[in-house]
Amino acid sequence: MTYDEIEKLAEIKRRKKITGRKCAQQIGVSDPMISYFFNHRESLSLDKQEKLKNFIDDYPEYVLIRMPVKSE
């Protein structure tokens, strides 16, 4: 992955509130390795990068909205 692709993936991960631990457990690496990857200090194998991308893309995103409620 390029620098920009990793940054975009990190932004989606933050927006969806996915922890590094969840990512690490899902793809089978240590927690620090995920941190190093997103800080551009280490790289992951292409297979693990693909698993990580698919996990983050498929993770559900929840949106909270305010709605007026009529009190009775």
NUMI-614104 format. One line per field, with one value per atom (N, C-alpha, C): x negated, y, z. Coordinates in steps of 0.02 Angstrom, whole numbers. Layout:
REM NUMI-614104
x X,... $
y Y,... $
z Z,... $
This chain:
REM NUMI-614104
x -42,0,-44,-20,-57,-43,-82,-74,-3,23,90,145,135,185,187,129,128,161,148,179,255,278,351,382,348,372,374,323,321,378,395,450,517,527,588,591,534,529,549,524,543,617,642,712,760,741,783,768,719,700,678,635,607,540,531,469,414,352,296,297,320,324,372,430,478,447,412,380,328,287,233,261,312,342,372,402,436,387,329,282,225,221,172,102,98,33,38,-18,-19,9,31,57,5,-58,-108,-121,-115,-127,-77,-14,37,19,-1,-21,-80,-130,-188,-167,-120,-97,-63,-18,18,-27,-83,-131,-189,-182,-230,-299,-303,-368,-382,-330,-336,-285,-297,-248,-220,-162,-130,-135,-129,-129,-67,-70,-14,50,44,102,134,93,118,146,115,141,211,219,285,337,318,364,383,334,347,394,381,423,495,502,569,605,569,599,624,583,603,660,657,710,777,775,836,863,824,845,904,957,1016,1000,1031,1024,1090,1088,1148,1150,1208,1216,1271,1255,1305,1334,1399,1431,1479,1492,1540,1608,1659,1726,1772,1813,1859,1912,1928,1977,2034,2094,2153,2170,2168,2185,2259,2287,2360,2375 $
y -59,0,62,113,176,215,266,308,336,361,390,338,278,225,206,203,187,243,305,362,361,345,341,285,228,171,188,224,245,293,337,384,346,297,257,218,191,155,200,262,309,327,339,359,304,242,185,163,197,182,110,88,20,25,-14,-12,-51,-34,-71,-144,-155,-224,-266,-237,-275,-292,-243,-255,-310,-306,-354,-425,-431,-497,-525,-482,-505,-533,-501,-522,-565,-572,-618,-589,-526,-495,-465,-440,-410,-339,-314,-246,-194,-201,-151,-152,-209,-213,-171,-171,-130,-56,-38,31,52,8,22,30,-11,-8,59,80,143,204,195,250,246,202,194,174,134,110,39,0,-69,-82,-134,-152,-221,-234,-299,-336,-401,-439,-418,-429,-410,-445,-508,-546,-513,-494,-463,-393,-357,-291,-297,-348,-360,-379,-422,-441,-381,-338,-278,-231,-220,-175,-202,-266,-296,-292,-304,-300,-230,-179,-110,-89,-108,-89,-122,-185,-221,-207,-174,-160,-111,-124,-80,-11,39,108,130,155,177,253,281,352,369,414,436,502,508,570,592,655,682,689,663,669,697,745,771,718,713,665,704,687,721,691,732,706,713,665,665,677 $
z 0,0,0,-32,-33,32,43,102,106,50,49,61,35,47,121,153,224,264,246,281,273,213,201,242,244,283,358,381,451,467,421,431,436,393,395,461,483,546,605,605,658,656,595,587,611,598,619,691,723,792,801,757,761,797,849,886,850,867,839,860,921,947,905,887,845,777,749,684,691,742,753,762,802,814,750,711,650,598,592,540,566,633,662,671,691,708,777,803,870,867,925,930,908,932,910,835,803,731,693,714,682,691,751,764,720,715,672,599,578,508,494,538,527,538,572,581,530,481,426,449,502,526,503,493,470,415,377,325,341,314,321,254,256,194,153,88,46,66,88,110,172,220,281,267,221,202,172,130,99,151,199,253,295,310,350,313,249,210,207,194,191,258,313,380,394,379,393,347,283,236,255,279,294,364,407,476,474,512,509,539,510,534,563,624,658,661,648,649,700,744,793,770,772,753,807,809,857,821,855,828,881,862,912,929,992,1016,1047,1027,1053,1122,1173,1240,1251,1286,1297,1369 $
